[in-house]
Amino acid sequence: MKSALLFDLDGTLVDTDADHLVAFQRVFAAHGVALDRSQYVAHVMGASNAMIAEVFLRHLEPDVQKATIAAKEQAYRESVGALEPIAGAAALLDFAESHGIGLAVVTNAPRANADLVLKAIGLDARLPIRVIGGELTRAKPDPLPYLTGLERTGAAAAHSVAFEDSLSGLRAALGAGLAVVGLTTTLDAATLLGAGACIAAADFTDPRIERLIRTRLPAP
């Protein structure tokens, strides 16, 4: 079995959490919901849209919940401007490609968001395999999205590494049997390590990441 690197998107490949928070605040306010950063971190970051609606929009009819979430995603997409990938991302993809390591994005973001953001950061063509949690029967924190990523890359969990920034994502990746690198874009290192990350890194230039990947590669 081969190896793969499986990347969450928001907060992992690109730091977009502040933009998502603003979009949520703007759209939710029309329905009497005030959302602050602590609530965002606790209940939104890494969660599926269905889970977010269950927490914040239970007072609305199901069709209004769906329309509200759709409006938020549209507001977010309209706000996307120039974006940069987290430092070292492109070099890490170079390393993976030179070693025959599979690559995939595994995200709870809608496909329209994922496609838009990957184009904005210049990694669209390099990450064509995209597992979208909302298109599966179960999204993160269930392991299914990561298990699907392993299946689509033809990789084994024992030889692969996931990259995450949220507790929801960490639980999903660990449940799939993956080693996980936690990105400290929002949560601190102690929180990520306490949740089971092998490494907590500020970005992809951390030399421990390549060393971890090498320990996971199958023997020749």
Rosetta blueprint (number, residue, H / E / L):
1 M L
2 K E
3 S L
4 A E
5 L E
6 L E
7 F E
8 D L
9 L L
10 D E
11 G L
12 T L
13 L L
14 V E
15 D L
16 T L
17 D H
18 A H
19 D H
20 H H
21 L H
22 V H
23 A H
24 F H
25 Q H
26 R H
27 V H
28 F H
29 A H
30 A L
31 H L
32 G L
33 V L
34 A L
35 L L
36 D L
37 R H
38 S H
39 Q H
40 Y H
41 V H
42 A H
43 H H
44 V H
45 M L
46 G L
47 A L
48 S L
49 N H
50 A H
51 M H
52 I H
53 A H
54 E H
55 V H
56 F H
57 L L
58 R L
59 H L
60 L L
61 E L
62 P H
63 D H
64 V H
65 Q H
66 K H
67 A H
68 T H
69 I H
70 A H
71 A H
72 K H
73 E H
74 Q H
75 A H
76 Y H
77 R H
78 E H
79 S H
80 V L
81 G L
82 A L
83 L L
84 E L
85 P E
86 I L
87 A L
88 G L
89 A H
90 A H
91 A H
92 L H
93 L H
94 D H
95 F H
96 A H
97 E H
98 S H
99 H L
100 G L
101 I L
102 G E
103 L E
104 A E
105 V E
106 V E
107 T E
108 N L
109 A L
110 P L
111 R H
112 A H
113 N H
114 A H
115 D H
116 L H
117 V H
118 L H
119 K H
120 A H
121 I L
122 G L
123 L L
124 D L
125 A L
126 R L
127 L L
128 P L
129 I L
130 R E
131 V E
132 I E
133 G H
134 G H
135 E H
136 L L
137 T L
138 R L
139 A L
140 K L
141 P L
142 D L
143 P L
144 L H
145 P H
146 Y H
147 L H
148 T H
149 G H
150 L H
151 E H
152 R H
153 T H
154 G L
155 A E
156 A L
157 A H
158 A H
159 H H
160 S L
161 V E
162 A E
163 F E
164 E E
165 D L
166 S L
167 L H
168 S H
169 G H
170 L H
171 R H
172 A H
173 A H
174 L H
175 G H
176 A L
177 G L
178 L L
179 A E
180 V E
181 V E
182 G E
183 L E
184 T L
185 T L
186 T L
187 L L
188 D L
189 A H
190 A H
191 T H
192 L H
193 L H
194 G H
195 A L
196 G L
197 A L
198 C L
199 I E
200 A E
201 A E
202 A L
203 D L
204 F L
205 T L
206 D L
207 P H
208 R H
209 I H
210 E H
211 R H
212 L H
213 I H
214 R H
215 T H
216 R H
217 L L
218 P L
219 A L
220 P L
